């Protein structure tokens, strides 16, 4: 990405800070930092922090451990780089930068994922400050993806689709293998399709399929079962996330009905995700299909979450969220039904809101797939 693009993002962040009454952003771990600078901080006991003053109050400065500085791509004119040596105090450096650009009682917005030890030390050295989460400023900005970000999400989704296609085609053996073995194969396939890392590879079979975030274990997958496969990773910095549920042989009749209900709910959720619609309305539309079929109490999670540099970010497709969808919002639509101790079904795609209507980035088949492998 060009320096001008990062500069434009920083300018937008500073404009948002002005509207929110924030004097400085203090960004450490999490996706805000790479979104604004291109640098991904390692989760170390050594502090990394980008200090972004309000517009007109000085240059943004990235405070970084000296041994990490070679990993930073310098962007002169976008931010200054200030490495700190092992015997220096990074909290003192950050405090000094804040004191230079703000008054005695500043409002500071700090990374939601900053380590508590650093937050507490900064609060002690800046006793007059008022503190807010940085997401109040950055989350609405990051939620709206530009064209390059949508292209990156589409590439990640296409790579995940190729793994899903292999699953649906029976190329990934299921029956007689442990959930963990299948999860490992899905992981290897995601990496082979270009992902730099795999964030999760859920394989939940039989009664385990009723646990939405099941950890794959040694259970052997048997015939006539539901197998929920939910997997995703990071490709060129942006995340993929897809879920398909397959059946290993002829299932009980109710399971067939549940599958069709979830498939319809997922399709309705995608169709409802129009620009100008409330996030809560998308959740309600998908949930209504499941409730009217009699399975409302067994849909136990929100319909979706935003996605981008992180697997979960704004906007959240959930009841009570009155945020309006705008072009560039990217999110999952993933309704599910889970009967405890019996079985579960979930279907998930990543969707982007566009002026021309919802664009599903995942196109792997949604039809019921019965495998005998």
BELTANOR-V370423 format. One record per backbone hydrogen bond with DSSP energy under -1.0 kcal/mol. NH is the residue of the N-H (numbers start at 0). CO is the residue of the C=O. E is the energy in kcal/mol with one decimal. If there is no record, write none. Layout:
nh;co;e
NH;CO;E
NH;CO;E
This chain:
nh;co;e
5;1;-1.4
6;2;-2.8
7;3;-2.2
8;4;-1.9
9;5;-2.5
10;6;-2.1
11;7;-2.1
12;8;-2.4
13;9;-2.5
14;10;-2.1
15;11;-2.4
16;12;-2.4
17;13;-1.9
18;14;-1.8
19;15;-2.0
21;16;-2.6
22;106;-2.6
23;106;-1.2
24;51;-2.7
25;108;-3.0
26;49;-2.6
34;30;-2.0
35;31;-1.6
36;32;-2.0
37;33;-1.7
43;41;-2.1
48;62;-2.7
49;26;-3.0
50;60;-3.1
51;24;-2.8
53;22;-1.9
56;53;-2.0
60;50;-2.1
61;79;-3.4
62;48;-3.0
63;81;-1.4
65;83;-2.6
67;64;-1.6
68;64;-1.1
70;67;-2.2
71;68;-1.7
77;74;-2.5
78;74;-1.9
79;59;-2.9
81;61;-3.0
83;63;-2.0
87;84;-1.9
92;88;-1.7
93;89;-2.6
94;90;-2.7
95;91;-2.3
96;92;-2.2
97;93;-2.4
98;94;-2.7
99;95;-1.7
100;96;-1.1
101;97;-1.6
107;129;-3.2
108;23;-2.4
109;131;-2.3
110;25;-2.3
113;110;-1.4
118;114;-2.0
119;115;-3.0
120;116;-1.4
121;117;-2.4
122;118;-2.5
123;119;-1.7
124;120;-1.7
125;121;-1.5
128;125;-1.9
129;105;-2.8
131;107;-2.4
133;109;-2.8
135;132;-1.6
136;133;-2.1
137;133;-2.5
138;134;-1.4
141;137;-2.8
142;138;-1.9
144;327;-2.4
149;145;-2.4
150;146;-2.4
151;147;-2.0
152;148;-2.5
153;149;-2.6
154;150;-2.2
155;151;-2.1
156;152;-2.6
157;153;-2.5
158;154;-1.8
159;155;-2.1
160;156;-2.6
161;157;-1.6
162;158;-1.1
163;159;-2.4
164;160;-3.1
165;161;-1.5
166;162;-2.0
167;163;-2.7
168;164;-1.8
169;166;-1.4
170;165;-2.3
173;372;-1.3
175;220;-3.1
176;173;-2.2
178;218;-1.8
179;216;-2.4
181;177;-2.0
182;178;-2.6
183;179;-2.4
184;180;-2.0
185;181;-2.5
186;182;-2.3
187;183;-2.4
188;184;-2.4
189;185;-2.4
190;186;-2.1
191;187;-2.3
192;188;-1.5
193;190;-1.6
194;189;-2.0
195;233;-2.6
196;233;-1.2
198;231;-1.7
199;231;-1.7
201;229;-3.0
203;227;-2.4
205;225;-1.6
207;204;-2.0
208;205;-1.7
209;206;-1.5
210;207;-2.1
213;210;-1.7
220;176;-2.9
223;247;-6.6
226;245;-2.8
227;203;-2.7
228;243;-2.4
229;201;-1.6
230;241;-2.4
231;199;-2.0
233;196;-2.4
234;237;-3.0
237;234;-1.9
238;307;-2.4
239;232;-2.5
241;230;-2.2
242;347;-1.2
243;228;-2.2
245;226;-2.3
246;368;-2.6
247;224;-2.4
248;246;-1.1
255;251;-1.4
256;252;-1.8
257;253;-2.7
258;254;-2.2
259;255;-1.9
260;256;-2.1
261;257;-2.7
262;258;-2.6
263;259;-2.1
264;260;-2.6
265;261;-2.6
266;262;-2.1
267;263;-2.6
268;264;-2.4
269;265;-2.2
270;266;-2.4
271;267;-2.1
273;271;-2.9
275;324;-2.6
276;273;-2.3
278;322;-2.5
279;320;-1.9
281;277;-1.3
282;278;-1.7
283;279;-2.5
284;280;-2.3
285;281;-2.0
286;282;-2.6
287;283;-2.5
288;284;-1.1
289;285;-1.3
290;286;-2.8
291;287;-2.8
293;290;-1.7
294;289;-2.4
297;294;-1.9
298;295;-1.7
302;316;-1.3
303;316;-1.5
305;312;-1.8
306;329;-1.4
307;309;-2.2
312;305;-1.4
316;303;-1.7
317;315;-1.4
320;317;-1.9
324;276;-3.0
327;352;-2.6
328;325;-2.1
330;350;-2.6
331;304;-2.6
332;348;-2.2
333;302;-3.5
336;344;-2.1
337;297;-1.9
338;342;-2.8
341;338;-2.3
342;338;-1.1
344;336;-2.5
346;334;-1.4
347;242;-2.2
348;332;-1.3
350;330;-3.6
351;358;-2.4
352;328;-2.8
356;353;-1.7
358;351;-2.7
360;349;-3.3
370;246;-3.7
